Amino acid sequence: MTIEPAEAQSDERSEVGAPSVVTTEVTRGSRFVRYAPGLALASLIGVAATVIAHVAPIVGAPVIAIVIGIVVALVRPASATLKPGLHLASKRVLQASIILLGTGLSLHEVASTGVSSLPVLLGTLTIALGSAWLIGRWLGVVGDVRTLIGVGTAICGASAIAATDAVIDAPERDVAYAVATIFTFNVVAVLSFPLLGHALHLSQHSFGLLAGTAINDVSSVVAASTVYGHAASSYAIIVKLSRTLMIIPIALFLAFWRTRAEEQREVASGVAVTRARLVAIFPWFIVWFVGAVILNSVGVIPVRLSHDLGNLAQVFIAIALAAIGLSTRLRDIRRAGLRPLALGASLWVVVTLSSLALQALTGQA
């Protein structure tokens, strides 16, 4: 029996271990090659949309990004090479953007709006969500597209749609239709609300409250309220930021509902539901989002850093929505018909009228 030298044994062990290291490096490299094309294209469009949004602030970067993405998809549909990266951008980058968005929100903003404004803010939110269910059911608009349009109208447009999509994992066509619907009525609101405010002789405070509760996207709120007056703009922004915080309870509810639904489906199909499986199903980025809001509320995150992270969040949302636009097929949107658009129009009118009515009832008008 021959005993090999220690050096030989050491060399043999290193040779045996080498393939696993090489395999890991090759796997990482192949993942990069797989995701890079689609992620790079979505990032290019997202950054371009952000630059354009600075020039034309009436329309936010997320809306511009998804429109560019859809146009590109019409000219040349996404290839198999692009799809992995686009999927990564539309899901993981989207989740990261929502976490970053939390660093720009503060629980103190709700208190600063004043107790007198909360009935209008919460009342319009409840009416919007309830009307989305009722009118959507009457129009025959069901499923994810109804949820997305309802939450987008009730809270903060494209950002709320993005947060909701990150929880319920809606089809790209539903996200695209919801964003397009919200965009349409944002433009109508920017053009018509200042005229409506002057016609009704609304004060700066009252118009700011109307804009903050009845216009979906933050950029559109700023555009419409700035036209009306500086005081209206300042108050509208505070109201809209406070309304944006409602993403937290709604996203948590949707996450709980989705987890329970998944659990029931697996039980019905005979699949064993383990704690590990439930942990995998639950969208944990919501917990990180809530943590970011809390950290910002207690002053851990510096104001300058919070501002920069908020801007980065908008870029990430633009990249994610660009990926969704690039993945959209026009025939899927056509198949949905005009009923989702009718739902968006109905909700916009309902929220506008309810905001004015609640202001009158609470003495805010």
SEDREN-442684 format. One record per residue (C-alpha): residue in three letters; y, z, x; residue number from 1. Coordinates in steps of 0.02 Angstrom, whole numbers. Each point is the difference from the previous one (the first is absolute). Example, Ala and Ser with C-alpha at 12.3 -4.5 7.8 and 13.67 -1.06 7.14 Angstrom:
// residues 2
+-----+--------+--------+--------+-----+
|  aa |     yy |     zz |     xx |   i |
+-----+--------+--------+--------+-----+
| ALA |   -225 |    390 |    615 |   1 |
| SER |    172 |    -33 |     69 |   2 |
+-----+--------+--------+--------+-----+
***
This chain:
// residues 365
+-----+--------+--------+--------+-----+
|  aa |     yy |     zz |     xx |   i |
+-----+--------+--------+--------+-----+
| MET |      0 |      0 |      0 |   1 |
| THR |    166 |    -53 |     73 |   2 |
| ILE |    159 |     99 |    -27 |   3 |
| GLU |    158 |   -105 |     -4 |   4 |
| PRO |    154 |     59 |     94 |   5 |
| ALA |    136 |     89 |   -100 |   6 |
| GLU |    122 |   -141 |     39 |   7 |
| ALA |   -118 |   -125 |    -80 |   8 |
| GLN |    -19 |    109 |   -154 |   9 |
| SER |    188 |     18 |    -13 |  10 |
| ASP |     24 |   -187 |     14 |  11 |
| GLU |   -132 |    -28 |   -132 |  12 |
| ARG |     84 |    121 |   -119 |  13 |
| SER |    168 |    -84 |     25 |  14 |
| GLU |    -78 |   -168 |    -34 |  15 |
| VAL |    -82 |     64 |   -158 |  16 |
| GLY |    164 |     76 |    -60 |  17 |
| ALA |    103 |   -153 |     42 |  18 |
| PRO |    -49 |   -109 |   -148 |  19 |
| SER |     63 |    129 |   -127 |  20 |
| VAL |    171 |      5 |     84 |  21 |
| VAL |      7 |   -189 |      9 |  22 |
| THR |    -57 |    -12 |   -181 |  23 |
| THR |    138 |    118 |    -56 |  24 |
| GLU |    133 |    -99 |     94 |  25 |
| VAL |    -66 |   -164 |    -69 |  26 |
| THR |      0 |     73 |   -177 |  27 |
| ARG |    181 |     56 |     18 |  28 |
| GLY |     47 |   -169 |     70 |  29 |
| SER |    -88 |    -93 |   -140 |  30 |
| ARG |     88 |    109 |   -129 |  31 |
| PHE |    168 |    -41 |     77 |  32 |
| VAL |    -40 |   -186 |     -1 |  33 |
| ARG |    -59 |     14 |   -179 |  34 |
| TYR |    153 |     90 |    -68 |  35 |
| ALA |    138 |    -70 |    111 |  36 |
| PRO |     36 |   -170 |    -83 |  37 |
| GLY |     25 |     64 |   -176 |  38 |
| LEU |     90 |    158 |     53 |  39 |
| ALA |    116 |   -100 |    114 |  40 |
| LEU |     47 |   -123 |   -138 |  41 |
| ALA |     31 |    139 |   -126 |  42 |
| SER |    105 |     95 |    129 |  43 |
| LEU |    103 |   -155 |     39 |  44 |
| ILE |     39 |    -27 |   -184 |  45 |
| GLY |     33 |    185 |    -29 |  46 |
| VAL |    125 |     12 |    143 |  47 |
| ALA |     85 |   -163 |    -53 |  48 |
| ALA |     14 |     67 |   -178 |  49 |
| THR |     79 |    160 |     66 |  50 |
| VAL |    132 |   -100 |     95 |  51 |
| ILE |     36 |   -108 |   -153 |  52 |
| ALA |     17 |    157 |   -108 |  53 |
| HIS |    141 |     63 |    113 |  54 |
| VAL |     93 |   -162 |    -35 |  55 |
| ALA |    -38 |      1 |   -186 |  56 |
| PRO |    -17 |    186 |    -46 |  57 |
| ILE |    -14 |    -35 |   -186 |  58 |
| VAL |   -181 |    -49 |     26 |  59 |
| GLY |   -107 |    122 |     98 |  60 |
| ALA |   -110 |    -48 |    148 |  61 |
| PRO |   -165 |     32 |    -93 |  62 |
| VAL |     44 |   -125 |   -136 |  63 |
| ILE |     57 |   -130 |    127 |  64 |
| ALA |   -160 |     27 |    100 |  65 |
| ILE |   -118 |    -27 |   -146 |  66 |
| VAL |     97 |   -154 |    -57 |  67 |
| ILE |    -11 |    -77 |    174 |  68 |
| GLY |   -184 |     44 |      7 |  69 |
| ILE |    -36 |    -83 |   -167 |  70 |
| VAL |     97 |   -157 |     51 |  71 |
| VAL |    -98 |    -12 |    162 |  72 |
| ALA |   -162 |     25 |    -96 |  73 |
| LEU |     48 |   -142 |   -118 |  74 |
| VAL |     28 |   -117 |    146 |  75 |
| ARG |   -153 |     57 |     96 |  76 |
| PRO |   -122 |    129 |    -72 |  77 |
| ALA |    -59 |    138 |    115 |  78 |
| SER |   -145 |    -53 |    109 |  79 |
| ALA |   -153 |    104 |     42 |  80 |
| THR |     80 |     38 |    169 |  81 |
| LEU |    152 |     81 |    -82 |  82 |
| LYS |    -87 |     99 |   -137 |  83 |
| PRO |    -61 |    151 |    102 |  84 |
| GLY |    173 |     34 |     70 |  85 |
| LEU |     83 |    -28 |   -168 |  86 |
| HIS |   -120 |    124 |    -80 |  87 |
| LEU |     39 |    127 |    135 |  88 |
| ALA |    188 |    -22 |    -26 |  89 |
| SER |    -11 |      9 |   -189 |  90 |
| LYS |    -99 |    164 |      6 |  91 |
| ARG |     19 |    100 |    161 |  92 |
| VAL |    178 |    -52 |     43 |  93 |
| LEU |     46 |     31 |   -181 |  94 |
| GLN |    -70 |    177 |      7 |  95 |
| ALA |     93 |     33 |    162 |  96 |
| SER |    162 |    -59 |    -81 |  97 |
| ILE |    -19 |    123 |   -143 |  98 |
| ILE |    -25 |    144 |    121 |  99 |
| LEU |    157 |    -51 |     95 | 100 |
| LEU |     93 |    -16 |   -165 | 101 |
| GLY |    -32 |    185 |    -29 | 102 |
| THR |    102 |     45 |    154 | 103 |
| GLY |    156 |    -66 |    -88 | 104 |
| LEU |    -24 |    100 |   -160 | 105 |
| SER |     49 |    179 |    -30 | 106 |
| LEU |    -35 |    125 |   -137 | 107 |
| HIS |    180 |     56 |     21 | 108 |
| GLU |     60 |   -166 |    -72 | 109 |
| VAL |    -67 |     48 |   -172 | 110 |
| ALA |    101 |    162 |     -1 | 111 |
| SER |    157 |    -92 |     57 | 112 |
| THR |     -2 |   -112 |   -154 | 113 |
| GLY |     32 |    152 |   -109 | 114 |
| VAL |   -100 |     74 |   -142 | 115 |
| SER |    104 |    -98 |   -127 | 116 |
| SER |    -64 |   -167 |     66 | 117 |
| LEU |   -184 |     45 |      3 | 118 |
| PRO |    -29 |    -26 |   -188 | 119 |
| VAL |     59 |   -180 |     16 | 120 |
| LEU |    -97 |    -29 |    160 | 121 |
| LEU |   -164 |     75 |    -61 | 122 |
| GLY |     23 |    -63 |   -178 | 123 |
| THR |     18 |   -182 |     52 | 124 |
| LEU |   -147 |     19 |    118 | 125 |
| THR |   -112 |     66 |   -139 | 126 |
| ILE |     59 |   -132 |   -123 | 127 |
| ALA |    -30 |   -139 |    126 | 128 |
| LEU |   -178 |     53 |     39 | 129 |
| GLY |    -42 |     30 |   -183 | 130 |
| SER |     75 |   -167 |    -53 | 131 |
| ALA |    -96 |    -90 |    137 | 132 |
| TRP |   -162 |     61 |    -76 | 133 |
| LEU |     49 |    -33 |   -182 | 134 |
| ILE |     89 |   -167 |     20 | 135 |
| GLY |   -126 |    -58 |    129 | 136 |
| ARG |   -142 |     37 |   -120 | 137 |
| TRP |     91 |    -91 |   -141 | 138 |
| LEU |     32 |   -152 |    110 | 139 |
| GLY |   -178 |      1 |     65 | 140 |
| VAL |     55 |     39 |    179 | 141 |
| VAL |   -129 |    120 |     69 | 142 |
| GLY |    -70 |     58 |    166 | 143 |
| ASP |     90 |     10 |    166 | 144 |
| VAL |    142 |   -119 |    -40 | 145 |
| ARG |     57 |    111 |   -145 | 146 |
| THR |     -7 |    154 |    113 | 147 |
| LEU |     97 |    -87 |    138 | 148 |
| ILE |    138 |    -65 |   -115 | 149 |
| GLY |     13 |    167 |    -88 | 150 |
| VAL |     14 |    103 |    160 | 151 |
| GLY |    115 |   -129 |     81 | 152 |
| THR |    119 |      6 |   -149 | 153 |
| ALA |     -9 |    188 |    -19 | 154 |
| ILE |     29 |     49 |    181 | 155 |
| CYS |     65 |   -113 |    137 | 156 |
| GLY |    -59 |   -179 |    -11 | 157 |
| ALA |    -92 |    -78 |    147 | 158 |
| SER |    -20 |    165 |     94 | 159 |
| ALA |    -84 |     83 |   -149 | 160 |
| ILE |   -109 |   -153 |    -26 | 161 |
| ALA |    -50 |      7 |    183 | 162 |
| ALA |    -43 |    186 |    -12 | 163 |
| THR |   -100 |    -28 |   -159 | 164 |
| ASP |    -93 |   -148 |     73 | 165 |
| ALA |    -45 |    105 |    151 | 166 |
| VAL |    -84 |    124 |   -118 | 167 |
| ILE |    -85 |   -113 |   -128 | 168 |
| ASP |    -34 |   -149 |    115 | 169 |
| ALA |     59 |   -129 |   -127 | 170 |
| PRO |    -36 |   -187 |     18 | 171 |
| GLU |    133 |    -99 |     96 | 172 |
| ARG |     42 |   -105 |   -153 | 173 |
| ASP |     44 |    156 |   -101 | 174 |
| VAL |    111 |     68 |    138 | 175 |
| ALA |     87 |   -168 |     19 | 176 |
| TYR |     30 |    -15 |   -188 | 177 |
| ALA |     65 |    179 |    -12 | 178 |
| VAL |    121 |    -22 |    145 | 179 |
| ALA |     60 |   -167 |    -71 | 180 |
| THR |     30 |     82 |   -169 | 181 |
| ILE |     98 |    145 |     75 | 182 |
| PHE |    101 |   -121 |    107 | 183 |
| THR |     48 |   -105 |   -151 | 184 |
| PHE |     75 |    145 |    -96 | 185 |
| ASN |     81 |     75 |    155 | 186 |
| VAL |    103 |   -160 |     16 | 187 |
| VAL |     42 |      6 |   -186 | 188 |
| ALA |     53 |    183 |     16 | 189 |
| VAL |    112 |    -31 |    152 | 190 |
| LEU |     92 |   -137 |    -94 | 191 |
| SER |      8 |     80 |   -173 | 192 |
| PHE |     14 |    189 |     25 | 193 |
| PRO |    180 |      4 |     67 | 194 |
| LEU |     52 |   -106 |   -150 | 195 |
| LEU |    -97 |    115 |   -117 | 196 |
| GLY |     78 |    154 |     79 | 197 |
| HIS |    177 |    -65 |    -24 | 198 |
| ALA |    -38 |    -56 |   -178 | 199 |
| LEU |    -62 |    175 |    -43 | 200 |
| HIS |    142 |     83 |    100 | 201 |
| LEU |   -123 |    102 |    102 | 202 |
| SER |     68 |    123 |    127 | 203 |
| GLN |    -46 |    -12 |    184 | 204 |
| HIS |   -123 |    144 |    -23 | 205 |
| SER |    -79 |    -76 |   -155 | 206 |
| PHE |    -19 |   -173 |     77 | 207 |
| GLY |    -75 |     75 |    158 | 208 |
| LEU |   -128 |     91 |   -108 | 209 |
| LEU |    -37 |   -160 |    -97 | 210 |
| ALA |    -23 |   -103 |    158 | 211 |
| GLY |   -106 |    134 |     84 | 212 |
| THR |   -118 |     14 |   -148 | 213 |
| ALA |     -7 |   -177 |    -70 | 214 |
| ILE |      4 |   -111 |    155 | 215 |
| ASN |   -162 |     -6 |     95 | 216 |
| ASP |     32 |    -39 |    184 | 217 |
| VAL |    115 |    105 |    110 | 218 |
| SER |     89 |   -153 |     72 | 219 |
| SER |     39 |    -63 |   -176 | 220 |
| VAL |     62 |    173 |    -51 | 221 |
| VAL |    120 |     -2 |    148 | 222 |
| ALA |     58 |   -177 |    -39 | 223 |
| ALA |     36 |     32 |   -185 | 224 |
| SER |     80 |    172 |     21 | 225 |
| THR |    109 |    -53 |    147 | 226 |
| VAL |     78 |   -134 |   -110 | 227 |
| TYR |     41 |    133 |   -130 | 228 |
| GLY |     77 |    125 |    120 | 229 |
| HIS |    -26 |    111 |    153 | 230 |
| ALA |    -32 |    158 |   -101 | 231 |
| ALA |   -127 |    -91 |   -108 | 232 |
| SER |    -89 |    -63 |    156 | 233 |
| SER |    -13 |    171 |     81 | 234 |
| TYR |    -71 |     81 |   -156 | 235 |
| ALA |   -118 |   -145 |    -39 | 236 |
| ILE |    -79 |     12 |    173 | 237 |
| ILE |    -34 |    187 |    -21 | 238 |
| VAL |    -77 |    -29 |   -172 | 239 |
| LYS |   -109 |   -141 |     66 | 240 |
| LEU |    -61 |    103 |    149 | 241 |
| SER |    -43 |    142 |   -117 | 242 |
| ARG |    -93 |   -121 |   -112 | 243 |
| THR |    -95 |    -66 |    151 | 244 |
| LEU |    -74 |    174 |     26 | 245 |
| MET |    -98 |    -26 |   -161 | 246 |
| ILE |   -116 |   -109 |    104 | 247 |
| ILE |    -83 |    162 |     57 | 248 |
| PRO |    -70 |     65 |   -165 | 249 |
| ILE |    -38 |   -173 |    -68 | 250 |
| ALA |    -90 |    -56 |    158 | 251 |
| LEU |    -99 |    162 |      4 | 252 |
| PHE |    -49 |    -23 |   -183 | 253 |
| LEU |    -54 |   -180 |     30 | 254 |
| ALA |    -97 |     55 |    155 | 255 |
| PHE |    -90 |    135 |   -100 | 256 |
| TRP |    -35 |   -121 |   -143 | 257 |
| ARG |    -66 |   -132 |    119 | 258 |
| THR |   -112 |    125 |     89 | 259 |
| ARG |    -72 |     64 |   -164 | 260 |
| ALA |    -29 |   -177 |    -64 | 261 |
| GLU |    -90 |    -48 |    160 | 262 |
| GLU |   -107 |    156 |    -12 | 263 |
| GLN |    -48 |    -37 |   -180 | 264 |
| ARG |    -45 |   -180 |     42 | 265 |
| GLU |   -112 |     53 |    142 | 266 |
| VAL |    -86 |    133 |   -106 | 267 |
| ALA |    -29 |   -129 |   -137 | 268 |
| SER |    -76 |   -121 |    125 | 269 |
| GLY |   -116 |    132 |     71 | 270 |
| VAL |     90 |     18 |    167 | 271 |
| ALA |      6 |    176 |     68 | 272 |
| VAL |    179 |     62 |     11 | 273 |
| THR |     21 |    111 |    152 | 274 |
| ARG |    151 |     96 |     59 | 275 |
| ALA |     13 |   -119 |    148 | 276 |
| ARG |      5 |   -147 |   -119 | 277 |
| LEU |    139 |     78 |   -104 | 278 |
| VAL |     99 |     37 |    158 | 279 |
| ALA |    -18 |   -183 |     49 | 280 |
| ILE |     59 |    -59 |   -172 | 281 |
| PHE |    155 |    110 |    -11 | 282 |
| PRO |    157 |    -83 |     73 | 283 |
| TRP |     50 |    132 |    128 | 284 |
| PHE |    161 |    -88 |     47 | 285 |
| ILE |     76 |     80 |   -157 | 286 |
| VAL |    -26 |    170 |     81 | 287 |
| TRP |     90 |    -61 |    156 | 288 |
| PHE |    140 |    -68 |   -111 | 289 |
| VAL |     23 |    169 |    -85 | 290 |
| GLY |     -2 |     83 |    171 | 291 |
| ALA |    136 |   -116 |     62 | 292 |
| VAL |    109 |     41 |   -151 | 293 |
| ILE |    -24 |    187 |     29 | 294 |
| LEU |     41 |    -13 |    186 | 295 |
| ASN |    159 |    -96 |    -40 | 296 |
| SER |     47 |    124 |   -137 | 297 |
| VAL |     -8 |    150 |    117 | 298 |
| GLY |    100 |    -89 |    135 | 299 |
| VAL |   -137 |    -27 |    129 | 300 |
| ILE |     39 |   -187 |     10 | 301 |
| PRO |    174 |    -35 |     73 | 302 |
| VAL |    116 |   -100 |   -110 | 303 |
| ARG |     14 |   -143 |    124 | 304 |
| LEU |   -189 |    -11 |     21 | 305 |
| SER |    -23 |      8 |   -189 | 306 |
| HIS |    118 |   -147 |    -20 | 307 |
| ASP |    -90 |   -102 |    133 | 308 |
| LEU |   -171 |     38 |    -73 | 309 |
| GLY |     64 |    -48 |   -172 | 310 |
| ASN |     56 |   -169 |     68 | 311 |
| LEU |   -169 |    -22 |     85 | 312 |
| ALA |    -85 |     40 |   -166 | 313 |
| GLN |     95 |   -142 |    -83 | 314 |
| VAL |    -54 |   -119 |    138 | 315 |
| PHE |   -181 |     54 |    -23 | 316 |
| ILE |     12 |    -25 |   -188 | 317 |
| ALA |     72 |   -174 |     30 | 318 |
| ILE |   -145 |    -41 |    117 | 319 |
| ALA |   -128 |     63 |   -126 | 320 |
| LEU |     77 |    -98 |   -144 | 321 |
| ALA |     12 |   -155 |    110 | 322 |
| ALA |   -188 |     17 |     25 | 323 |
| ILE |    -25 |     17 |   -187 | 324 |
| GLY |    107 |   -154 |    -31 | 325 |
| LEU |    -99 |    -99 |    130 | 326 |
| SER |   -162 |     52 |    -87 | 327 |
| THR |     62 |    -47 |   -174 | 328 |
| ARG |    -68 |   -150 |    -92 | 329 |
| LEU |    122 |    -77 |   -124 | 330 |
| ARG |   -138 |    -43 |   -124 | 331 |
| ASP |    -39 |    186 |    -18 | 332 |
| ILE |    181 |     36 |    -47 | 333 |
| ARG |      3 |   -146 |   -121 | 334 |
| ARG |   -158 |     66 |    -80 | 335 |
| ALA |     89 |    164 |    -39 | 336 |
| GLY |    125 |    -94 |   -110 | 337 |
| LEU |    170 |     62 |    -60 | 338 |
| ARG |    -58 |    164 |    -78 | 339 |
| PRO |     25 |    107 |    157 | 340 |
| LEU |    176 |    -72 |     15 | 341 |
| ALA |     30 |     46 |   -183 | 342 |
| LEU |    -60 |    176 |     39 | 343 |
| GLY |    123 |     13 |    144 | 344 |
| ALA |    143 |    -62 |   -110 | 345 |
| SER |    -44 |    123 |   -138 | 346 |
| LEU |    -10 |    147 |    118 | 347 |
| TRP |    166 |    -46 |     81 | 348 |
| VAL |     86 |     -1 |   -171 | 349 |
| VAL |    -85 |    161 |    -54 | 350 |
| VAL |     50 |     94 |    158 | 351 |
| THR |    180 |    -63 |     -9 | 352 |
| LEU |     20 |     52 |   -182 | 353 |
| SER |    -88 |    167 |     26 | 354 |
| SER |    114 |     40 |    148 | 355 |
| LEU |    155 |    -32 |   -103 | 356 |
| ALA |    -71 |     96 |   -150 | 357 |
| LEU |    -50 |    151 |    104 | 358 |
| GLN |    170 |      4 |     83 | 359 |
| ALA |     81 |      3 |   -171 | 360 |
| LEU |   -116 |    138 |    -62 | 361 |
| THR |     26 |    109 |    155 | 362 |
| GLY |    188 |    -29 |     11 | 363 |
| GLN |     -9 |   -104 |    161 | 364 |
| ALA |     81 |   -157 |    -72 | 365 |
+-----+--------+--------+--------+-----+
***
